[in-house]
Amino acid sequence: MAAVLEKIKVTPLPAACGAEITGVDLTQELSAPTVAAIRQAWHDHIVLVFRGQEITEEQQLRFASYFGSLGRRKEAMFREELQSRNQGTKQVNPNILLVSNIKEKGEPIGAFGEGEMWFHIDSGYAEKPYNYTFLYALELPSTGGNTQFSNMYKAYDALPADLKIRLAGKKALHIHEYERSAKVELRDDLSKSAHFFHPVFSTHAETGRKSLFVDRLMTARIEGLPKEENESLLEQLYEIGERPEFIYEHKWQLGDFVMWDNRCAIHARTWFPPEERRLLRRCAIEGAPIHE
């Protein structure tokens, strides 16, 4: 039986973004008013946390589909020698990515599994980055592996006025080659790397709010600026986007289901013991071109 609207409780978290949702059973089909209430909470808080869920892959995908068309994994965008890094042996559904360090018979079951991961935007290297991402915790290490989310509305608001003027209308190169904590070495020929140029500032299609649309892992340069100026400006933007006062750090518990708006948040992963198993199941919603 579907959860009813009256059961939903939205509790803002004591951080720059994030709210915990209670009163919703994600194993059940949801009514339109319930979905609308969740969507509004999402617009208000950017990151939503559901604790203590026990959901199957099918139930996760059904819930995600209330918010748009399911996103497919994007390994086809990468050159052949990189595609295998996203093709875990247990990833049989093209709409599911297993974020895991687990190997079976020497082969990874998923992708992006080990260690720290810098702040990034999911599929920011694509023409249409995912709108939303959903992550469900199945196995966790004893410590670490937390996910940090930064509120990029607040980052944009914190930019100096002269910087907003200087970067208005500018686009930045987003590029990815499966690095987790290192920049891509830029080459003259970008055609061999998954990449796209997006506006430095983005206007959210539903809330109408502006956010800073750059991240340390994938944003490599701003169009039309010399190298030294590029590096200085980007470092300034990274620093503003990663300020502690803009961040909510999620400490995972088994059964946690976390969903975030990929258009106005960047996220990162903290280090965890590499010998300990970690498995989270991800799905996403396809997006649209980014506009200033």
N, C-alpha and C positions, 0 to 999 in steps of 0.2 A: 504494500500500500504506500502511496506517495506521501512524503513528509508534507505537513501542512504549513502554510505561511506563518501561522501564529507561534510555531515552535522555534522559529529562527531567532537567535540572539547574536548580535554583532558586538564584540568586545574589542575596542581598539587596544593595540599593544603599546607599551610605553616606549615608543621609538618614533622615528620620523615617518615610518610607514608600517603597514601591517595591522591586521585584525584577526581575531579568532572567531570562527563561526561554530556555533553549537545548535543542536536541535534539528540537524539535517542528517539523514541516513543515506549515504551515497550509493548504497546497494539497491535503492529503490528508484523507480521513475519519479521525476519531480514535476510538480504542477507549474504552469506558466507564471503565476504570481511568485512562487518560490524562486524560480530562476531569475525573475526580474529583480527580486530583493537581493539575491547574490550578486547580480551584475552591478546593482547600485552600490553595494558595499565594496565591490572591486574598484569602481570608479572613485570612491571616496578614499580607499586605503591602499590601493595598488597591489598589495600582497595579502592573500587570505590563507588562513591555516585551519584545517580540520584535523582534530586529534582522534586517535583510537578507531580509525576506519579499517575494515577488513573487506577489501574490494578486489574483484578479479580484473583481469585485463579488459574483458568485455565491458564490465561495469564502469571502469575508468574511461574508456572510449565513449561510452554512451553519455556519461556526464559531460565530458569535454565537448561533445557534439552539440550540446544545448547552446554553445557560444560561437558556433561557426563551423566551417568545413575543416575536417581533420587534416593536419599537416603531415606530409610524408617526410621521411628522412632524406637528406639532401646529398648523399655521397656521390650521386651521379654528376654533381657539379665539379667534383674534384678530379684531377688527373689520375690516371690509372694506378700509379704506385701509391697513392694516398687513399684510394677508395676502400681498401681492405681495413683501414683503421676504424671505419664506422660500421663494419659488417660482422658483428659478433655472431657466434655460432647459434645463439638462442634468440636472435632477432628475426623471427619469421614473419612478423606483421610489419609492413612498410610504414605504418603509423606509430610504431613503438620503437623507442630507443632505450636500451638498458644501460644506465650509467653505472658501470661496475668495474672493479679491478679483478674480479674472479676469472680464473682460467680453468678449463677442463681439458685434460689431455694436452696441455701446453698451449691451448688456443683460447683467446679471450671470448667470453660469452657476450660481451657488450663493448662499450667504447668510453673514452674519456675517464678511465677508471682510477688513475693513481695520482696522489699528491695534491699539492696546492693548484688552484686554477685562478688566474687573474680575472678581474672584473671584465664582463663581456655582455653582449646582447645576442641572444640566440638567433642564429642565421642572419646576423647583421651584414654578412657578406653577400646576401641574396638581394635581388631587386625588390622582393616582397618579403621582408623578415616576418617571422611568426608574430601574430598579434598577442597570443597568450601561450604560456607554458604551464604544464601540470606535472607534478613530481610526487611519486608515492614511495615511501620507505618500506623495503622488504627485508634487508639485512643491513646492520650498522656496526661500525667499529666501536671499541670501548671508549674512544675519545676522538675528538676532532671530526673533520669532514662536515663542519657546519657550513651553511649557505648564508652568505651575506647579501643583502639587498640594499641598494641605494636609491633614494627618491630623487629622480632626475628633474622633477618639477622644481624641487627646492634648489637643486644645483643650478638650474637656469636662473631662478630668482636671485641667486647669490652672485651671479656674474656681475663684474663692474659694468657700469653703463657704457663706458667707452669700448669695452670688449664686445658687448652686444652689437654696437654700431659697426665695429670693425669686421665682425664675422657674419653680419646679416647677409643672407643670400649666398653664402659660401657653402661649398660641398666638401665632404671629406671622404677619403678612400677607406673602405672597410674591406679587409682581406684576411683570409684564414687558411692555414695549412696544418691544422690539428695540433698546433702548439698549445700548451696549457699555461706556461708561465714564461714566455719569450716572444719577442716581436718577430714577425716575418721579415726576412731579408728581401727588401724590394729589388726587383729586377726591371730592366727596361721593358721586357715583354710580360705584361700582366695576364695575357690570354691563357697562360698555363696555370693560373691560380684562381680560385673562387673569389670574386671581388665585385664590389659595386660602390658607386659614389652616392652618398646620401647627404641631405642638408645637415649642417652642424646643429641647427635648431629645428625641432620637430613640433608640429601642432597636432595634438591628439584628435583623431577624427570624431570621437564621441564626446569628450569632455571639453574640447576647444582650448585646452590649456597647453602652454608651450613647455617643452622640456629640452634639456641638453642631450643630444643624440651622438655621443662618442663614448668609447671605452678603451681602456689601456691595452687589452689583448688584441683587438682587431682593427682599431682606427689607426691608420698608418701615417697619413699626411692630409693636409688641407690644400685644396687646389689653389694654384696661383701664388703660392708663397715660397720664398727661397728656403733652402734646407734648414739653416740655423734658426730662422724665425719660426719655421714649422715646428721644430723640436721644442723650442721654448714655449710656444703657444699651446701645443698639445699637452705638454707637461703641466701647464697651468690648468688646463681643462680637466685633465685626469685628477689633479689634486683636489679641485673643487668638487668633482663628482664622487670622490672617495672620502670626503670629510666624515669623520666619525659621527657627527651630529645628524647626518643624513641617512645613517645606516641602521637597518634592523638585521640582527644576526640570529638566524634560526638554528637552534640546537635540536637536532633530529631525535625523535623517539619512534620506535616501531609503530607502524600504523598511521603515521603522519601523512597527510595529503596537503600539499602546498601548491597554490596556483598564483601566478603573477602576470601582470600586464607588461609585456616585453617592450612596449613602446615608450614607457616612461620609467623604467627601472633597469639598472644594470645589476648583475649578480656575480658573485665569486665563491670559491670554495676554499676552506682552510685545510691545512695539512692533516693527515691522519696516518696511523701506523700502516705501512705498506703490506705487512704480513697479515693484517686483519681484513676480513671480508666486508665489502660494502656493495650494496645492490639497491638501486632506485629505478623505478620504471617511469619513463617520461613519455608524454605525448604533447601535442601542440595544436594550435589553430592557425591555419594559413592567414597571411596578412595581405596588405596592400602597399603600394608605393608610399614612401615617406614624403610628406610635404611640409615645407616651412609655413 
